[in-house]
């Protein structure tokens, strides 16, 4: 099967637009259409239906997509198996706004000559570990309880301990506070629409809410971070939690306040997950950078979820 055609199919499926896929692949739109037509002819099925909004996968296209992704992953692993020192270091930062992305950018500043591929996998810790084990990515950052049994080929080391801050608008009752304790959040509506109902992140926030009597509201549709910030800026009772090193931008007119949470500072610990036999030389450099950054972080009174205290 023509891998270029498969790669083009995945690009169109991800973007929903032949034109955007063409730009992403540095091809003409005509070339993209020709590749898709050839692939459809080879498979004897239609993969896309063209609509006014772009390209929509047919039922056959939906069935083919996971296999197409696997074909590309296999090809990437085959290439990486013989050229580990020359390919890009591929790191999943989970979200480009959070501390892991900031950490990786700081690492890149020390190695601007490094070929680096920054990705954000839409998956939980189980899926991320599977991606590392399969060689799709070189490393990822997730919460990994010490007692969790990892695959033999996988190692996880503490990487980031980022304290939380309270984000509120100028009319919120806590807007003038220089810092707050977790207990002071009781009775205030902490709005986090789209927060996963299960998984390691959900477990963390459920325990945090139970320990400190905090109400976390996960209801409502998710319109994106910009819409969330707009709602909080205009509200006298809404607030949300953000990481101290997370990057958010908003208009000056919003007058949002980031208030440190202290005594103790709630921290969601993230580990760097990698294959123990991954020979990429830049991965070893990243491990050393992460370890040095973590050892240089001063620690005050913190609150960590209970699973971080359990023994293996």
N, C-alpha and C positions, 0 to 999 in steps of 0.2 A: 504494500500500500504506500502511496506517495505521502511521505511525512510532511512535505510542504503543504500539500492540500489539506491534510489533517490539522496542521497548525493553523492554517487559514480558517478552517471550519470552526475551531475553538475560539479564534479571535472574533469572528462574527457572532458566535453564540454569546461571548462575554460582553461585547459592546452593543449588540442588537442593531448594529448599523454596518453596512458594507463599506461606507465611506470612512468611518472611524477605524474599522479593522484595517483598511488599506493604509491609513496614516500610521497606525501602530506597527505595521509590518513593512513600512516604506515601499509600498507597492501602489500601482494605480488601481482605481476602483474596477476598471475593466479586467485587470489581472486577477483580482480577488474573485470577481464574478466567474471568470473562466475556470479558476481552480475549483470553485464550488460546483460548477456545472459538470466538470470532469469527475469529481468525486461522486456526485449524485448518479452519474452515468455508470460508474464502476459498481456502485452499490445497488443500482436499479431502484432507488427510492428518492423521494423529495425530502431534503433535510430542512429547508426553510420555506416559509410562506412570507411573501413580501406584503407589507401593510403600509398604511400612510405614515406610521411611526417608525418604520424600519423593517427589520427581518425578525420573524418569530419562528422558533423551532417547531417543526411538525412533531407528531408522535414518534415517528421514526428518528427524527433528529434528537429528540430527548433521550431515546433509547441508546443512540450511538454516542452521545456526548461523554458519559463516564468512561467508555472504552477508548474514545479518542484521547481523553486526558491521560489515560493509563499508557497508551502508545507513546505519547510524548514524554511521559515520565521515564518509561523504559529506555527510550532513545537517549534521554539526558543522562540517565545512570550509566549507560554503556559508554557514552562519550567521557563522562567524568571518571570512569574507572581507569582510563589510561592517560588522562590529562588533569590530575587533581591539582597540580600547581599552576596551571595556566588558565583555568576557567574562573569565572566570577565566583566570589564567595557569596552564597545565597542565604540570607538571614531573614527569618520571620520575626517582625517586631510587634505583631498582633494588631497594633493600631498606631498610625503615624503621628498621633497627638500625644501619646503617653511617654513615660520615662524611658522605655526601652528604645524608642526611636531617637530620643535625645542622646542616650548613651551611645548608640551606634554612630550617630553623627559626630559625636566627640571623638570616637575611635577613628573615624574616617579622616578627621582633621589631622591626626597624627600620621596617617598613611594615605595622603591624597593621591598617590600613584596606584592605589589598590583598586582593582576592578571589583565592584561591590554591587550586588543585586538585592535590593531591599523589598521584601514582600510582606503582605498582610493576609495570612490564611484565615478564611472564615470557618473556623473550627474550634472545638474545645481542646483540652489537654490531650485527650485520647487521640484525636485526629492529628494533632501536632506531633505527638510522639511517633505515630505511624508514618508521618511524612518524613521525619528525621531518619527513622529506621529504614525506610524505603530509599533514602538518598535524594528525595525531592528537594529538600533543603538541608543546609549544613547545621543549622542550629535554630532554636526558637526559645521564647521566654514565656513560662507559665508557672502557676503555683503548683508545686509538687510536694505533697505531704511526705515527710521522711519515712513513714511506714509503707508508702505505696511501692508495690512490687513492679520494678521496671524490667523491660526486656533485657536479656543478657548483653546485647550490643549497645545499650543506651546508658548514658551517665547524666546526672543532673547535679549541678552545683549552685549554691545560693549566689544570686547575682544582684538583685535590686531590692532595697527596702525603702520604699517611698512613702512618706507620711501623707495623710489626706488633709485637704483644706475644705472649708465650707465656702461655697460660692453663692452670694446673695445680691439682690438689687438694693438700691439706696433707701427704699422704704421699708425694708425688712427690719424687724425688731432687733436683730443682732448686727445690723449693718455698721454700727459704730464701734463694735468690739475689736480690740487689738488681737485677741485670741479667745477661743472658747474651749471648754472641756467637753468631752463626749456627753457627759450627763446633761449639759445645758442644751443639747439638741433635742432632748425629750420634749414632746409636745409641739415641736416644729415639723412641718411637712417637708421631708426630704424626697424630692421628686426625681426619679431615675427611670423614665419610660424606656422600655426596651431591655431592661435588665433581665438577663436570662433567669428563668424560673428554676433551673437546676444546673448542676455542674460546679466546678471549683469556685467560680466567682460568686454564684448564688449562695453556696455554702458559707462563704466568708461574710457576705452582707447579712445573711440570716443570723449568724452567730453574733455579729457586731450589733445588730438591732436588738437581739434578745439580751445581751449583756448590759447594754446601756439604755434600754427602754426607748430606742429610737424607732420612729415610724418611717419606713421606706415605701414610697408610693411608686409602683411599677406600672400603673394603669395609663392608658392613653396611647394613641398611635405615635409612631416615631417619625418625625419630620426632619430629623437631622440636628446637629449641634447648634447651628445658627438659629433655628427656630426655638430650640430649648433656651438659649441665652436670651433671645428676645422676650420670651415669656417670663423668665426670671427677672429681667430688668424692669418689667412693667408690673410686677407683683409685689404685694406687701407681705405675703406669707410663703411663697415658694422658695426653696433652696435646693442645692444639689451638692454632691461631693465630687471633688476633682483631686488628682494627684498634685503634689507640690511642684513637680517638674513637668507637668502636662502643659501642652501649648494650646492656648485658645486665644482668639482675637475677636474683638467686638468694637463697635463705634464708641467714641468717647462719651457720647450722649447717654449710653447705657449706665455709666457710672457703677459698674459691677464691682463688688468687693470680694477679694480672696482672703479668707480669715483662717489662720493656722488653727488646727485642733491640737490641743496639748494637754498634758497631765491626765492621762497618757495620750500620746499620738498614735492613732490607729494606723497600722501598716499592713498592707497586703504584700507578702513576700513573693518575689518572682525568682525562679531558678533558670539558669541557662541549660538547655537540654541539647545533647549532641551524641553522635555515635563515637564510641571509644576508639574505633579503628579508622576514623576519618583522617586521611593524611594531608588534607589541605593545610599548607603552612600558615596561611593567614588566620585559620581557625585557632591555632595555638596562640598566635599573637592576640587575638580577640579575647581568649580565655585569660591571658595574663593581664590584659587591660582591665577587664571586668573585675578580676580579683583585686587588683591594686586599687581601683576606684572604690570598691566596697570596703576594703580595709581602711581606707582613708576617710570614711564617713563617720562623723561623730554621732553618738547615740545618746539620746535623752530618754526620759521615761516613755516607753512605748507599749502599745497593746498589740499582740499578735494572736491570730486564731489558735484555738487549742490544739489543732493538729500539728502545729510546728513544734510542740513540746513532747510529742510522743516518740518513743524510741522505735527503731526498726524491729 
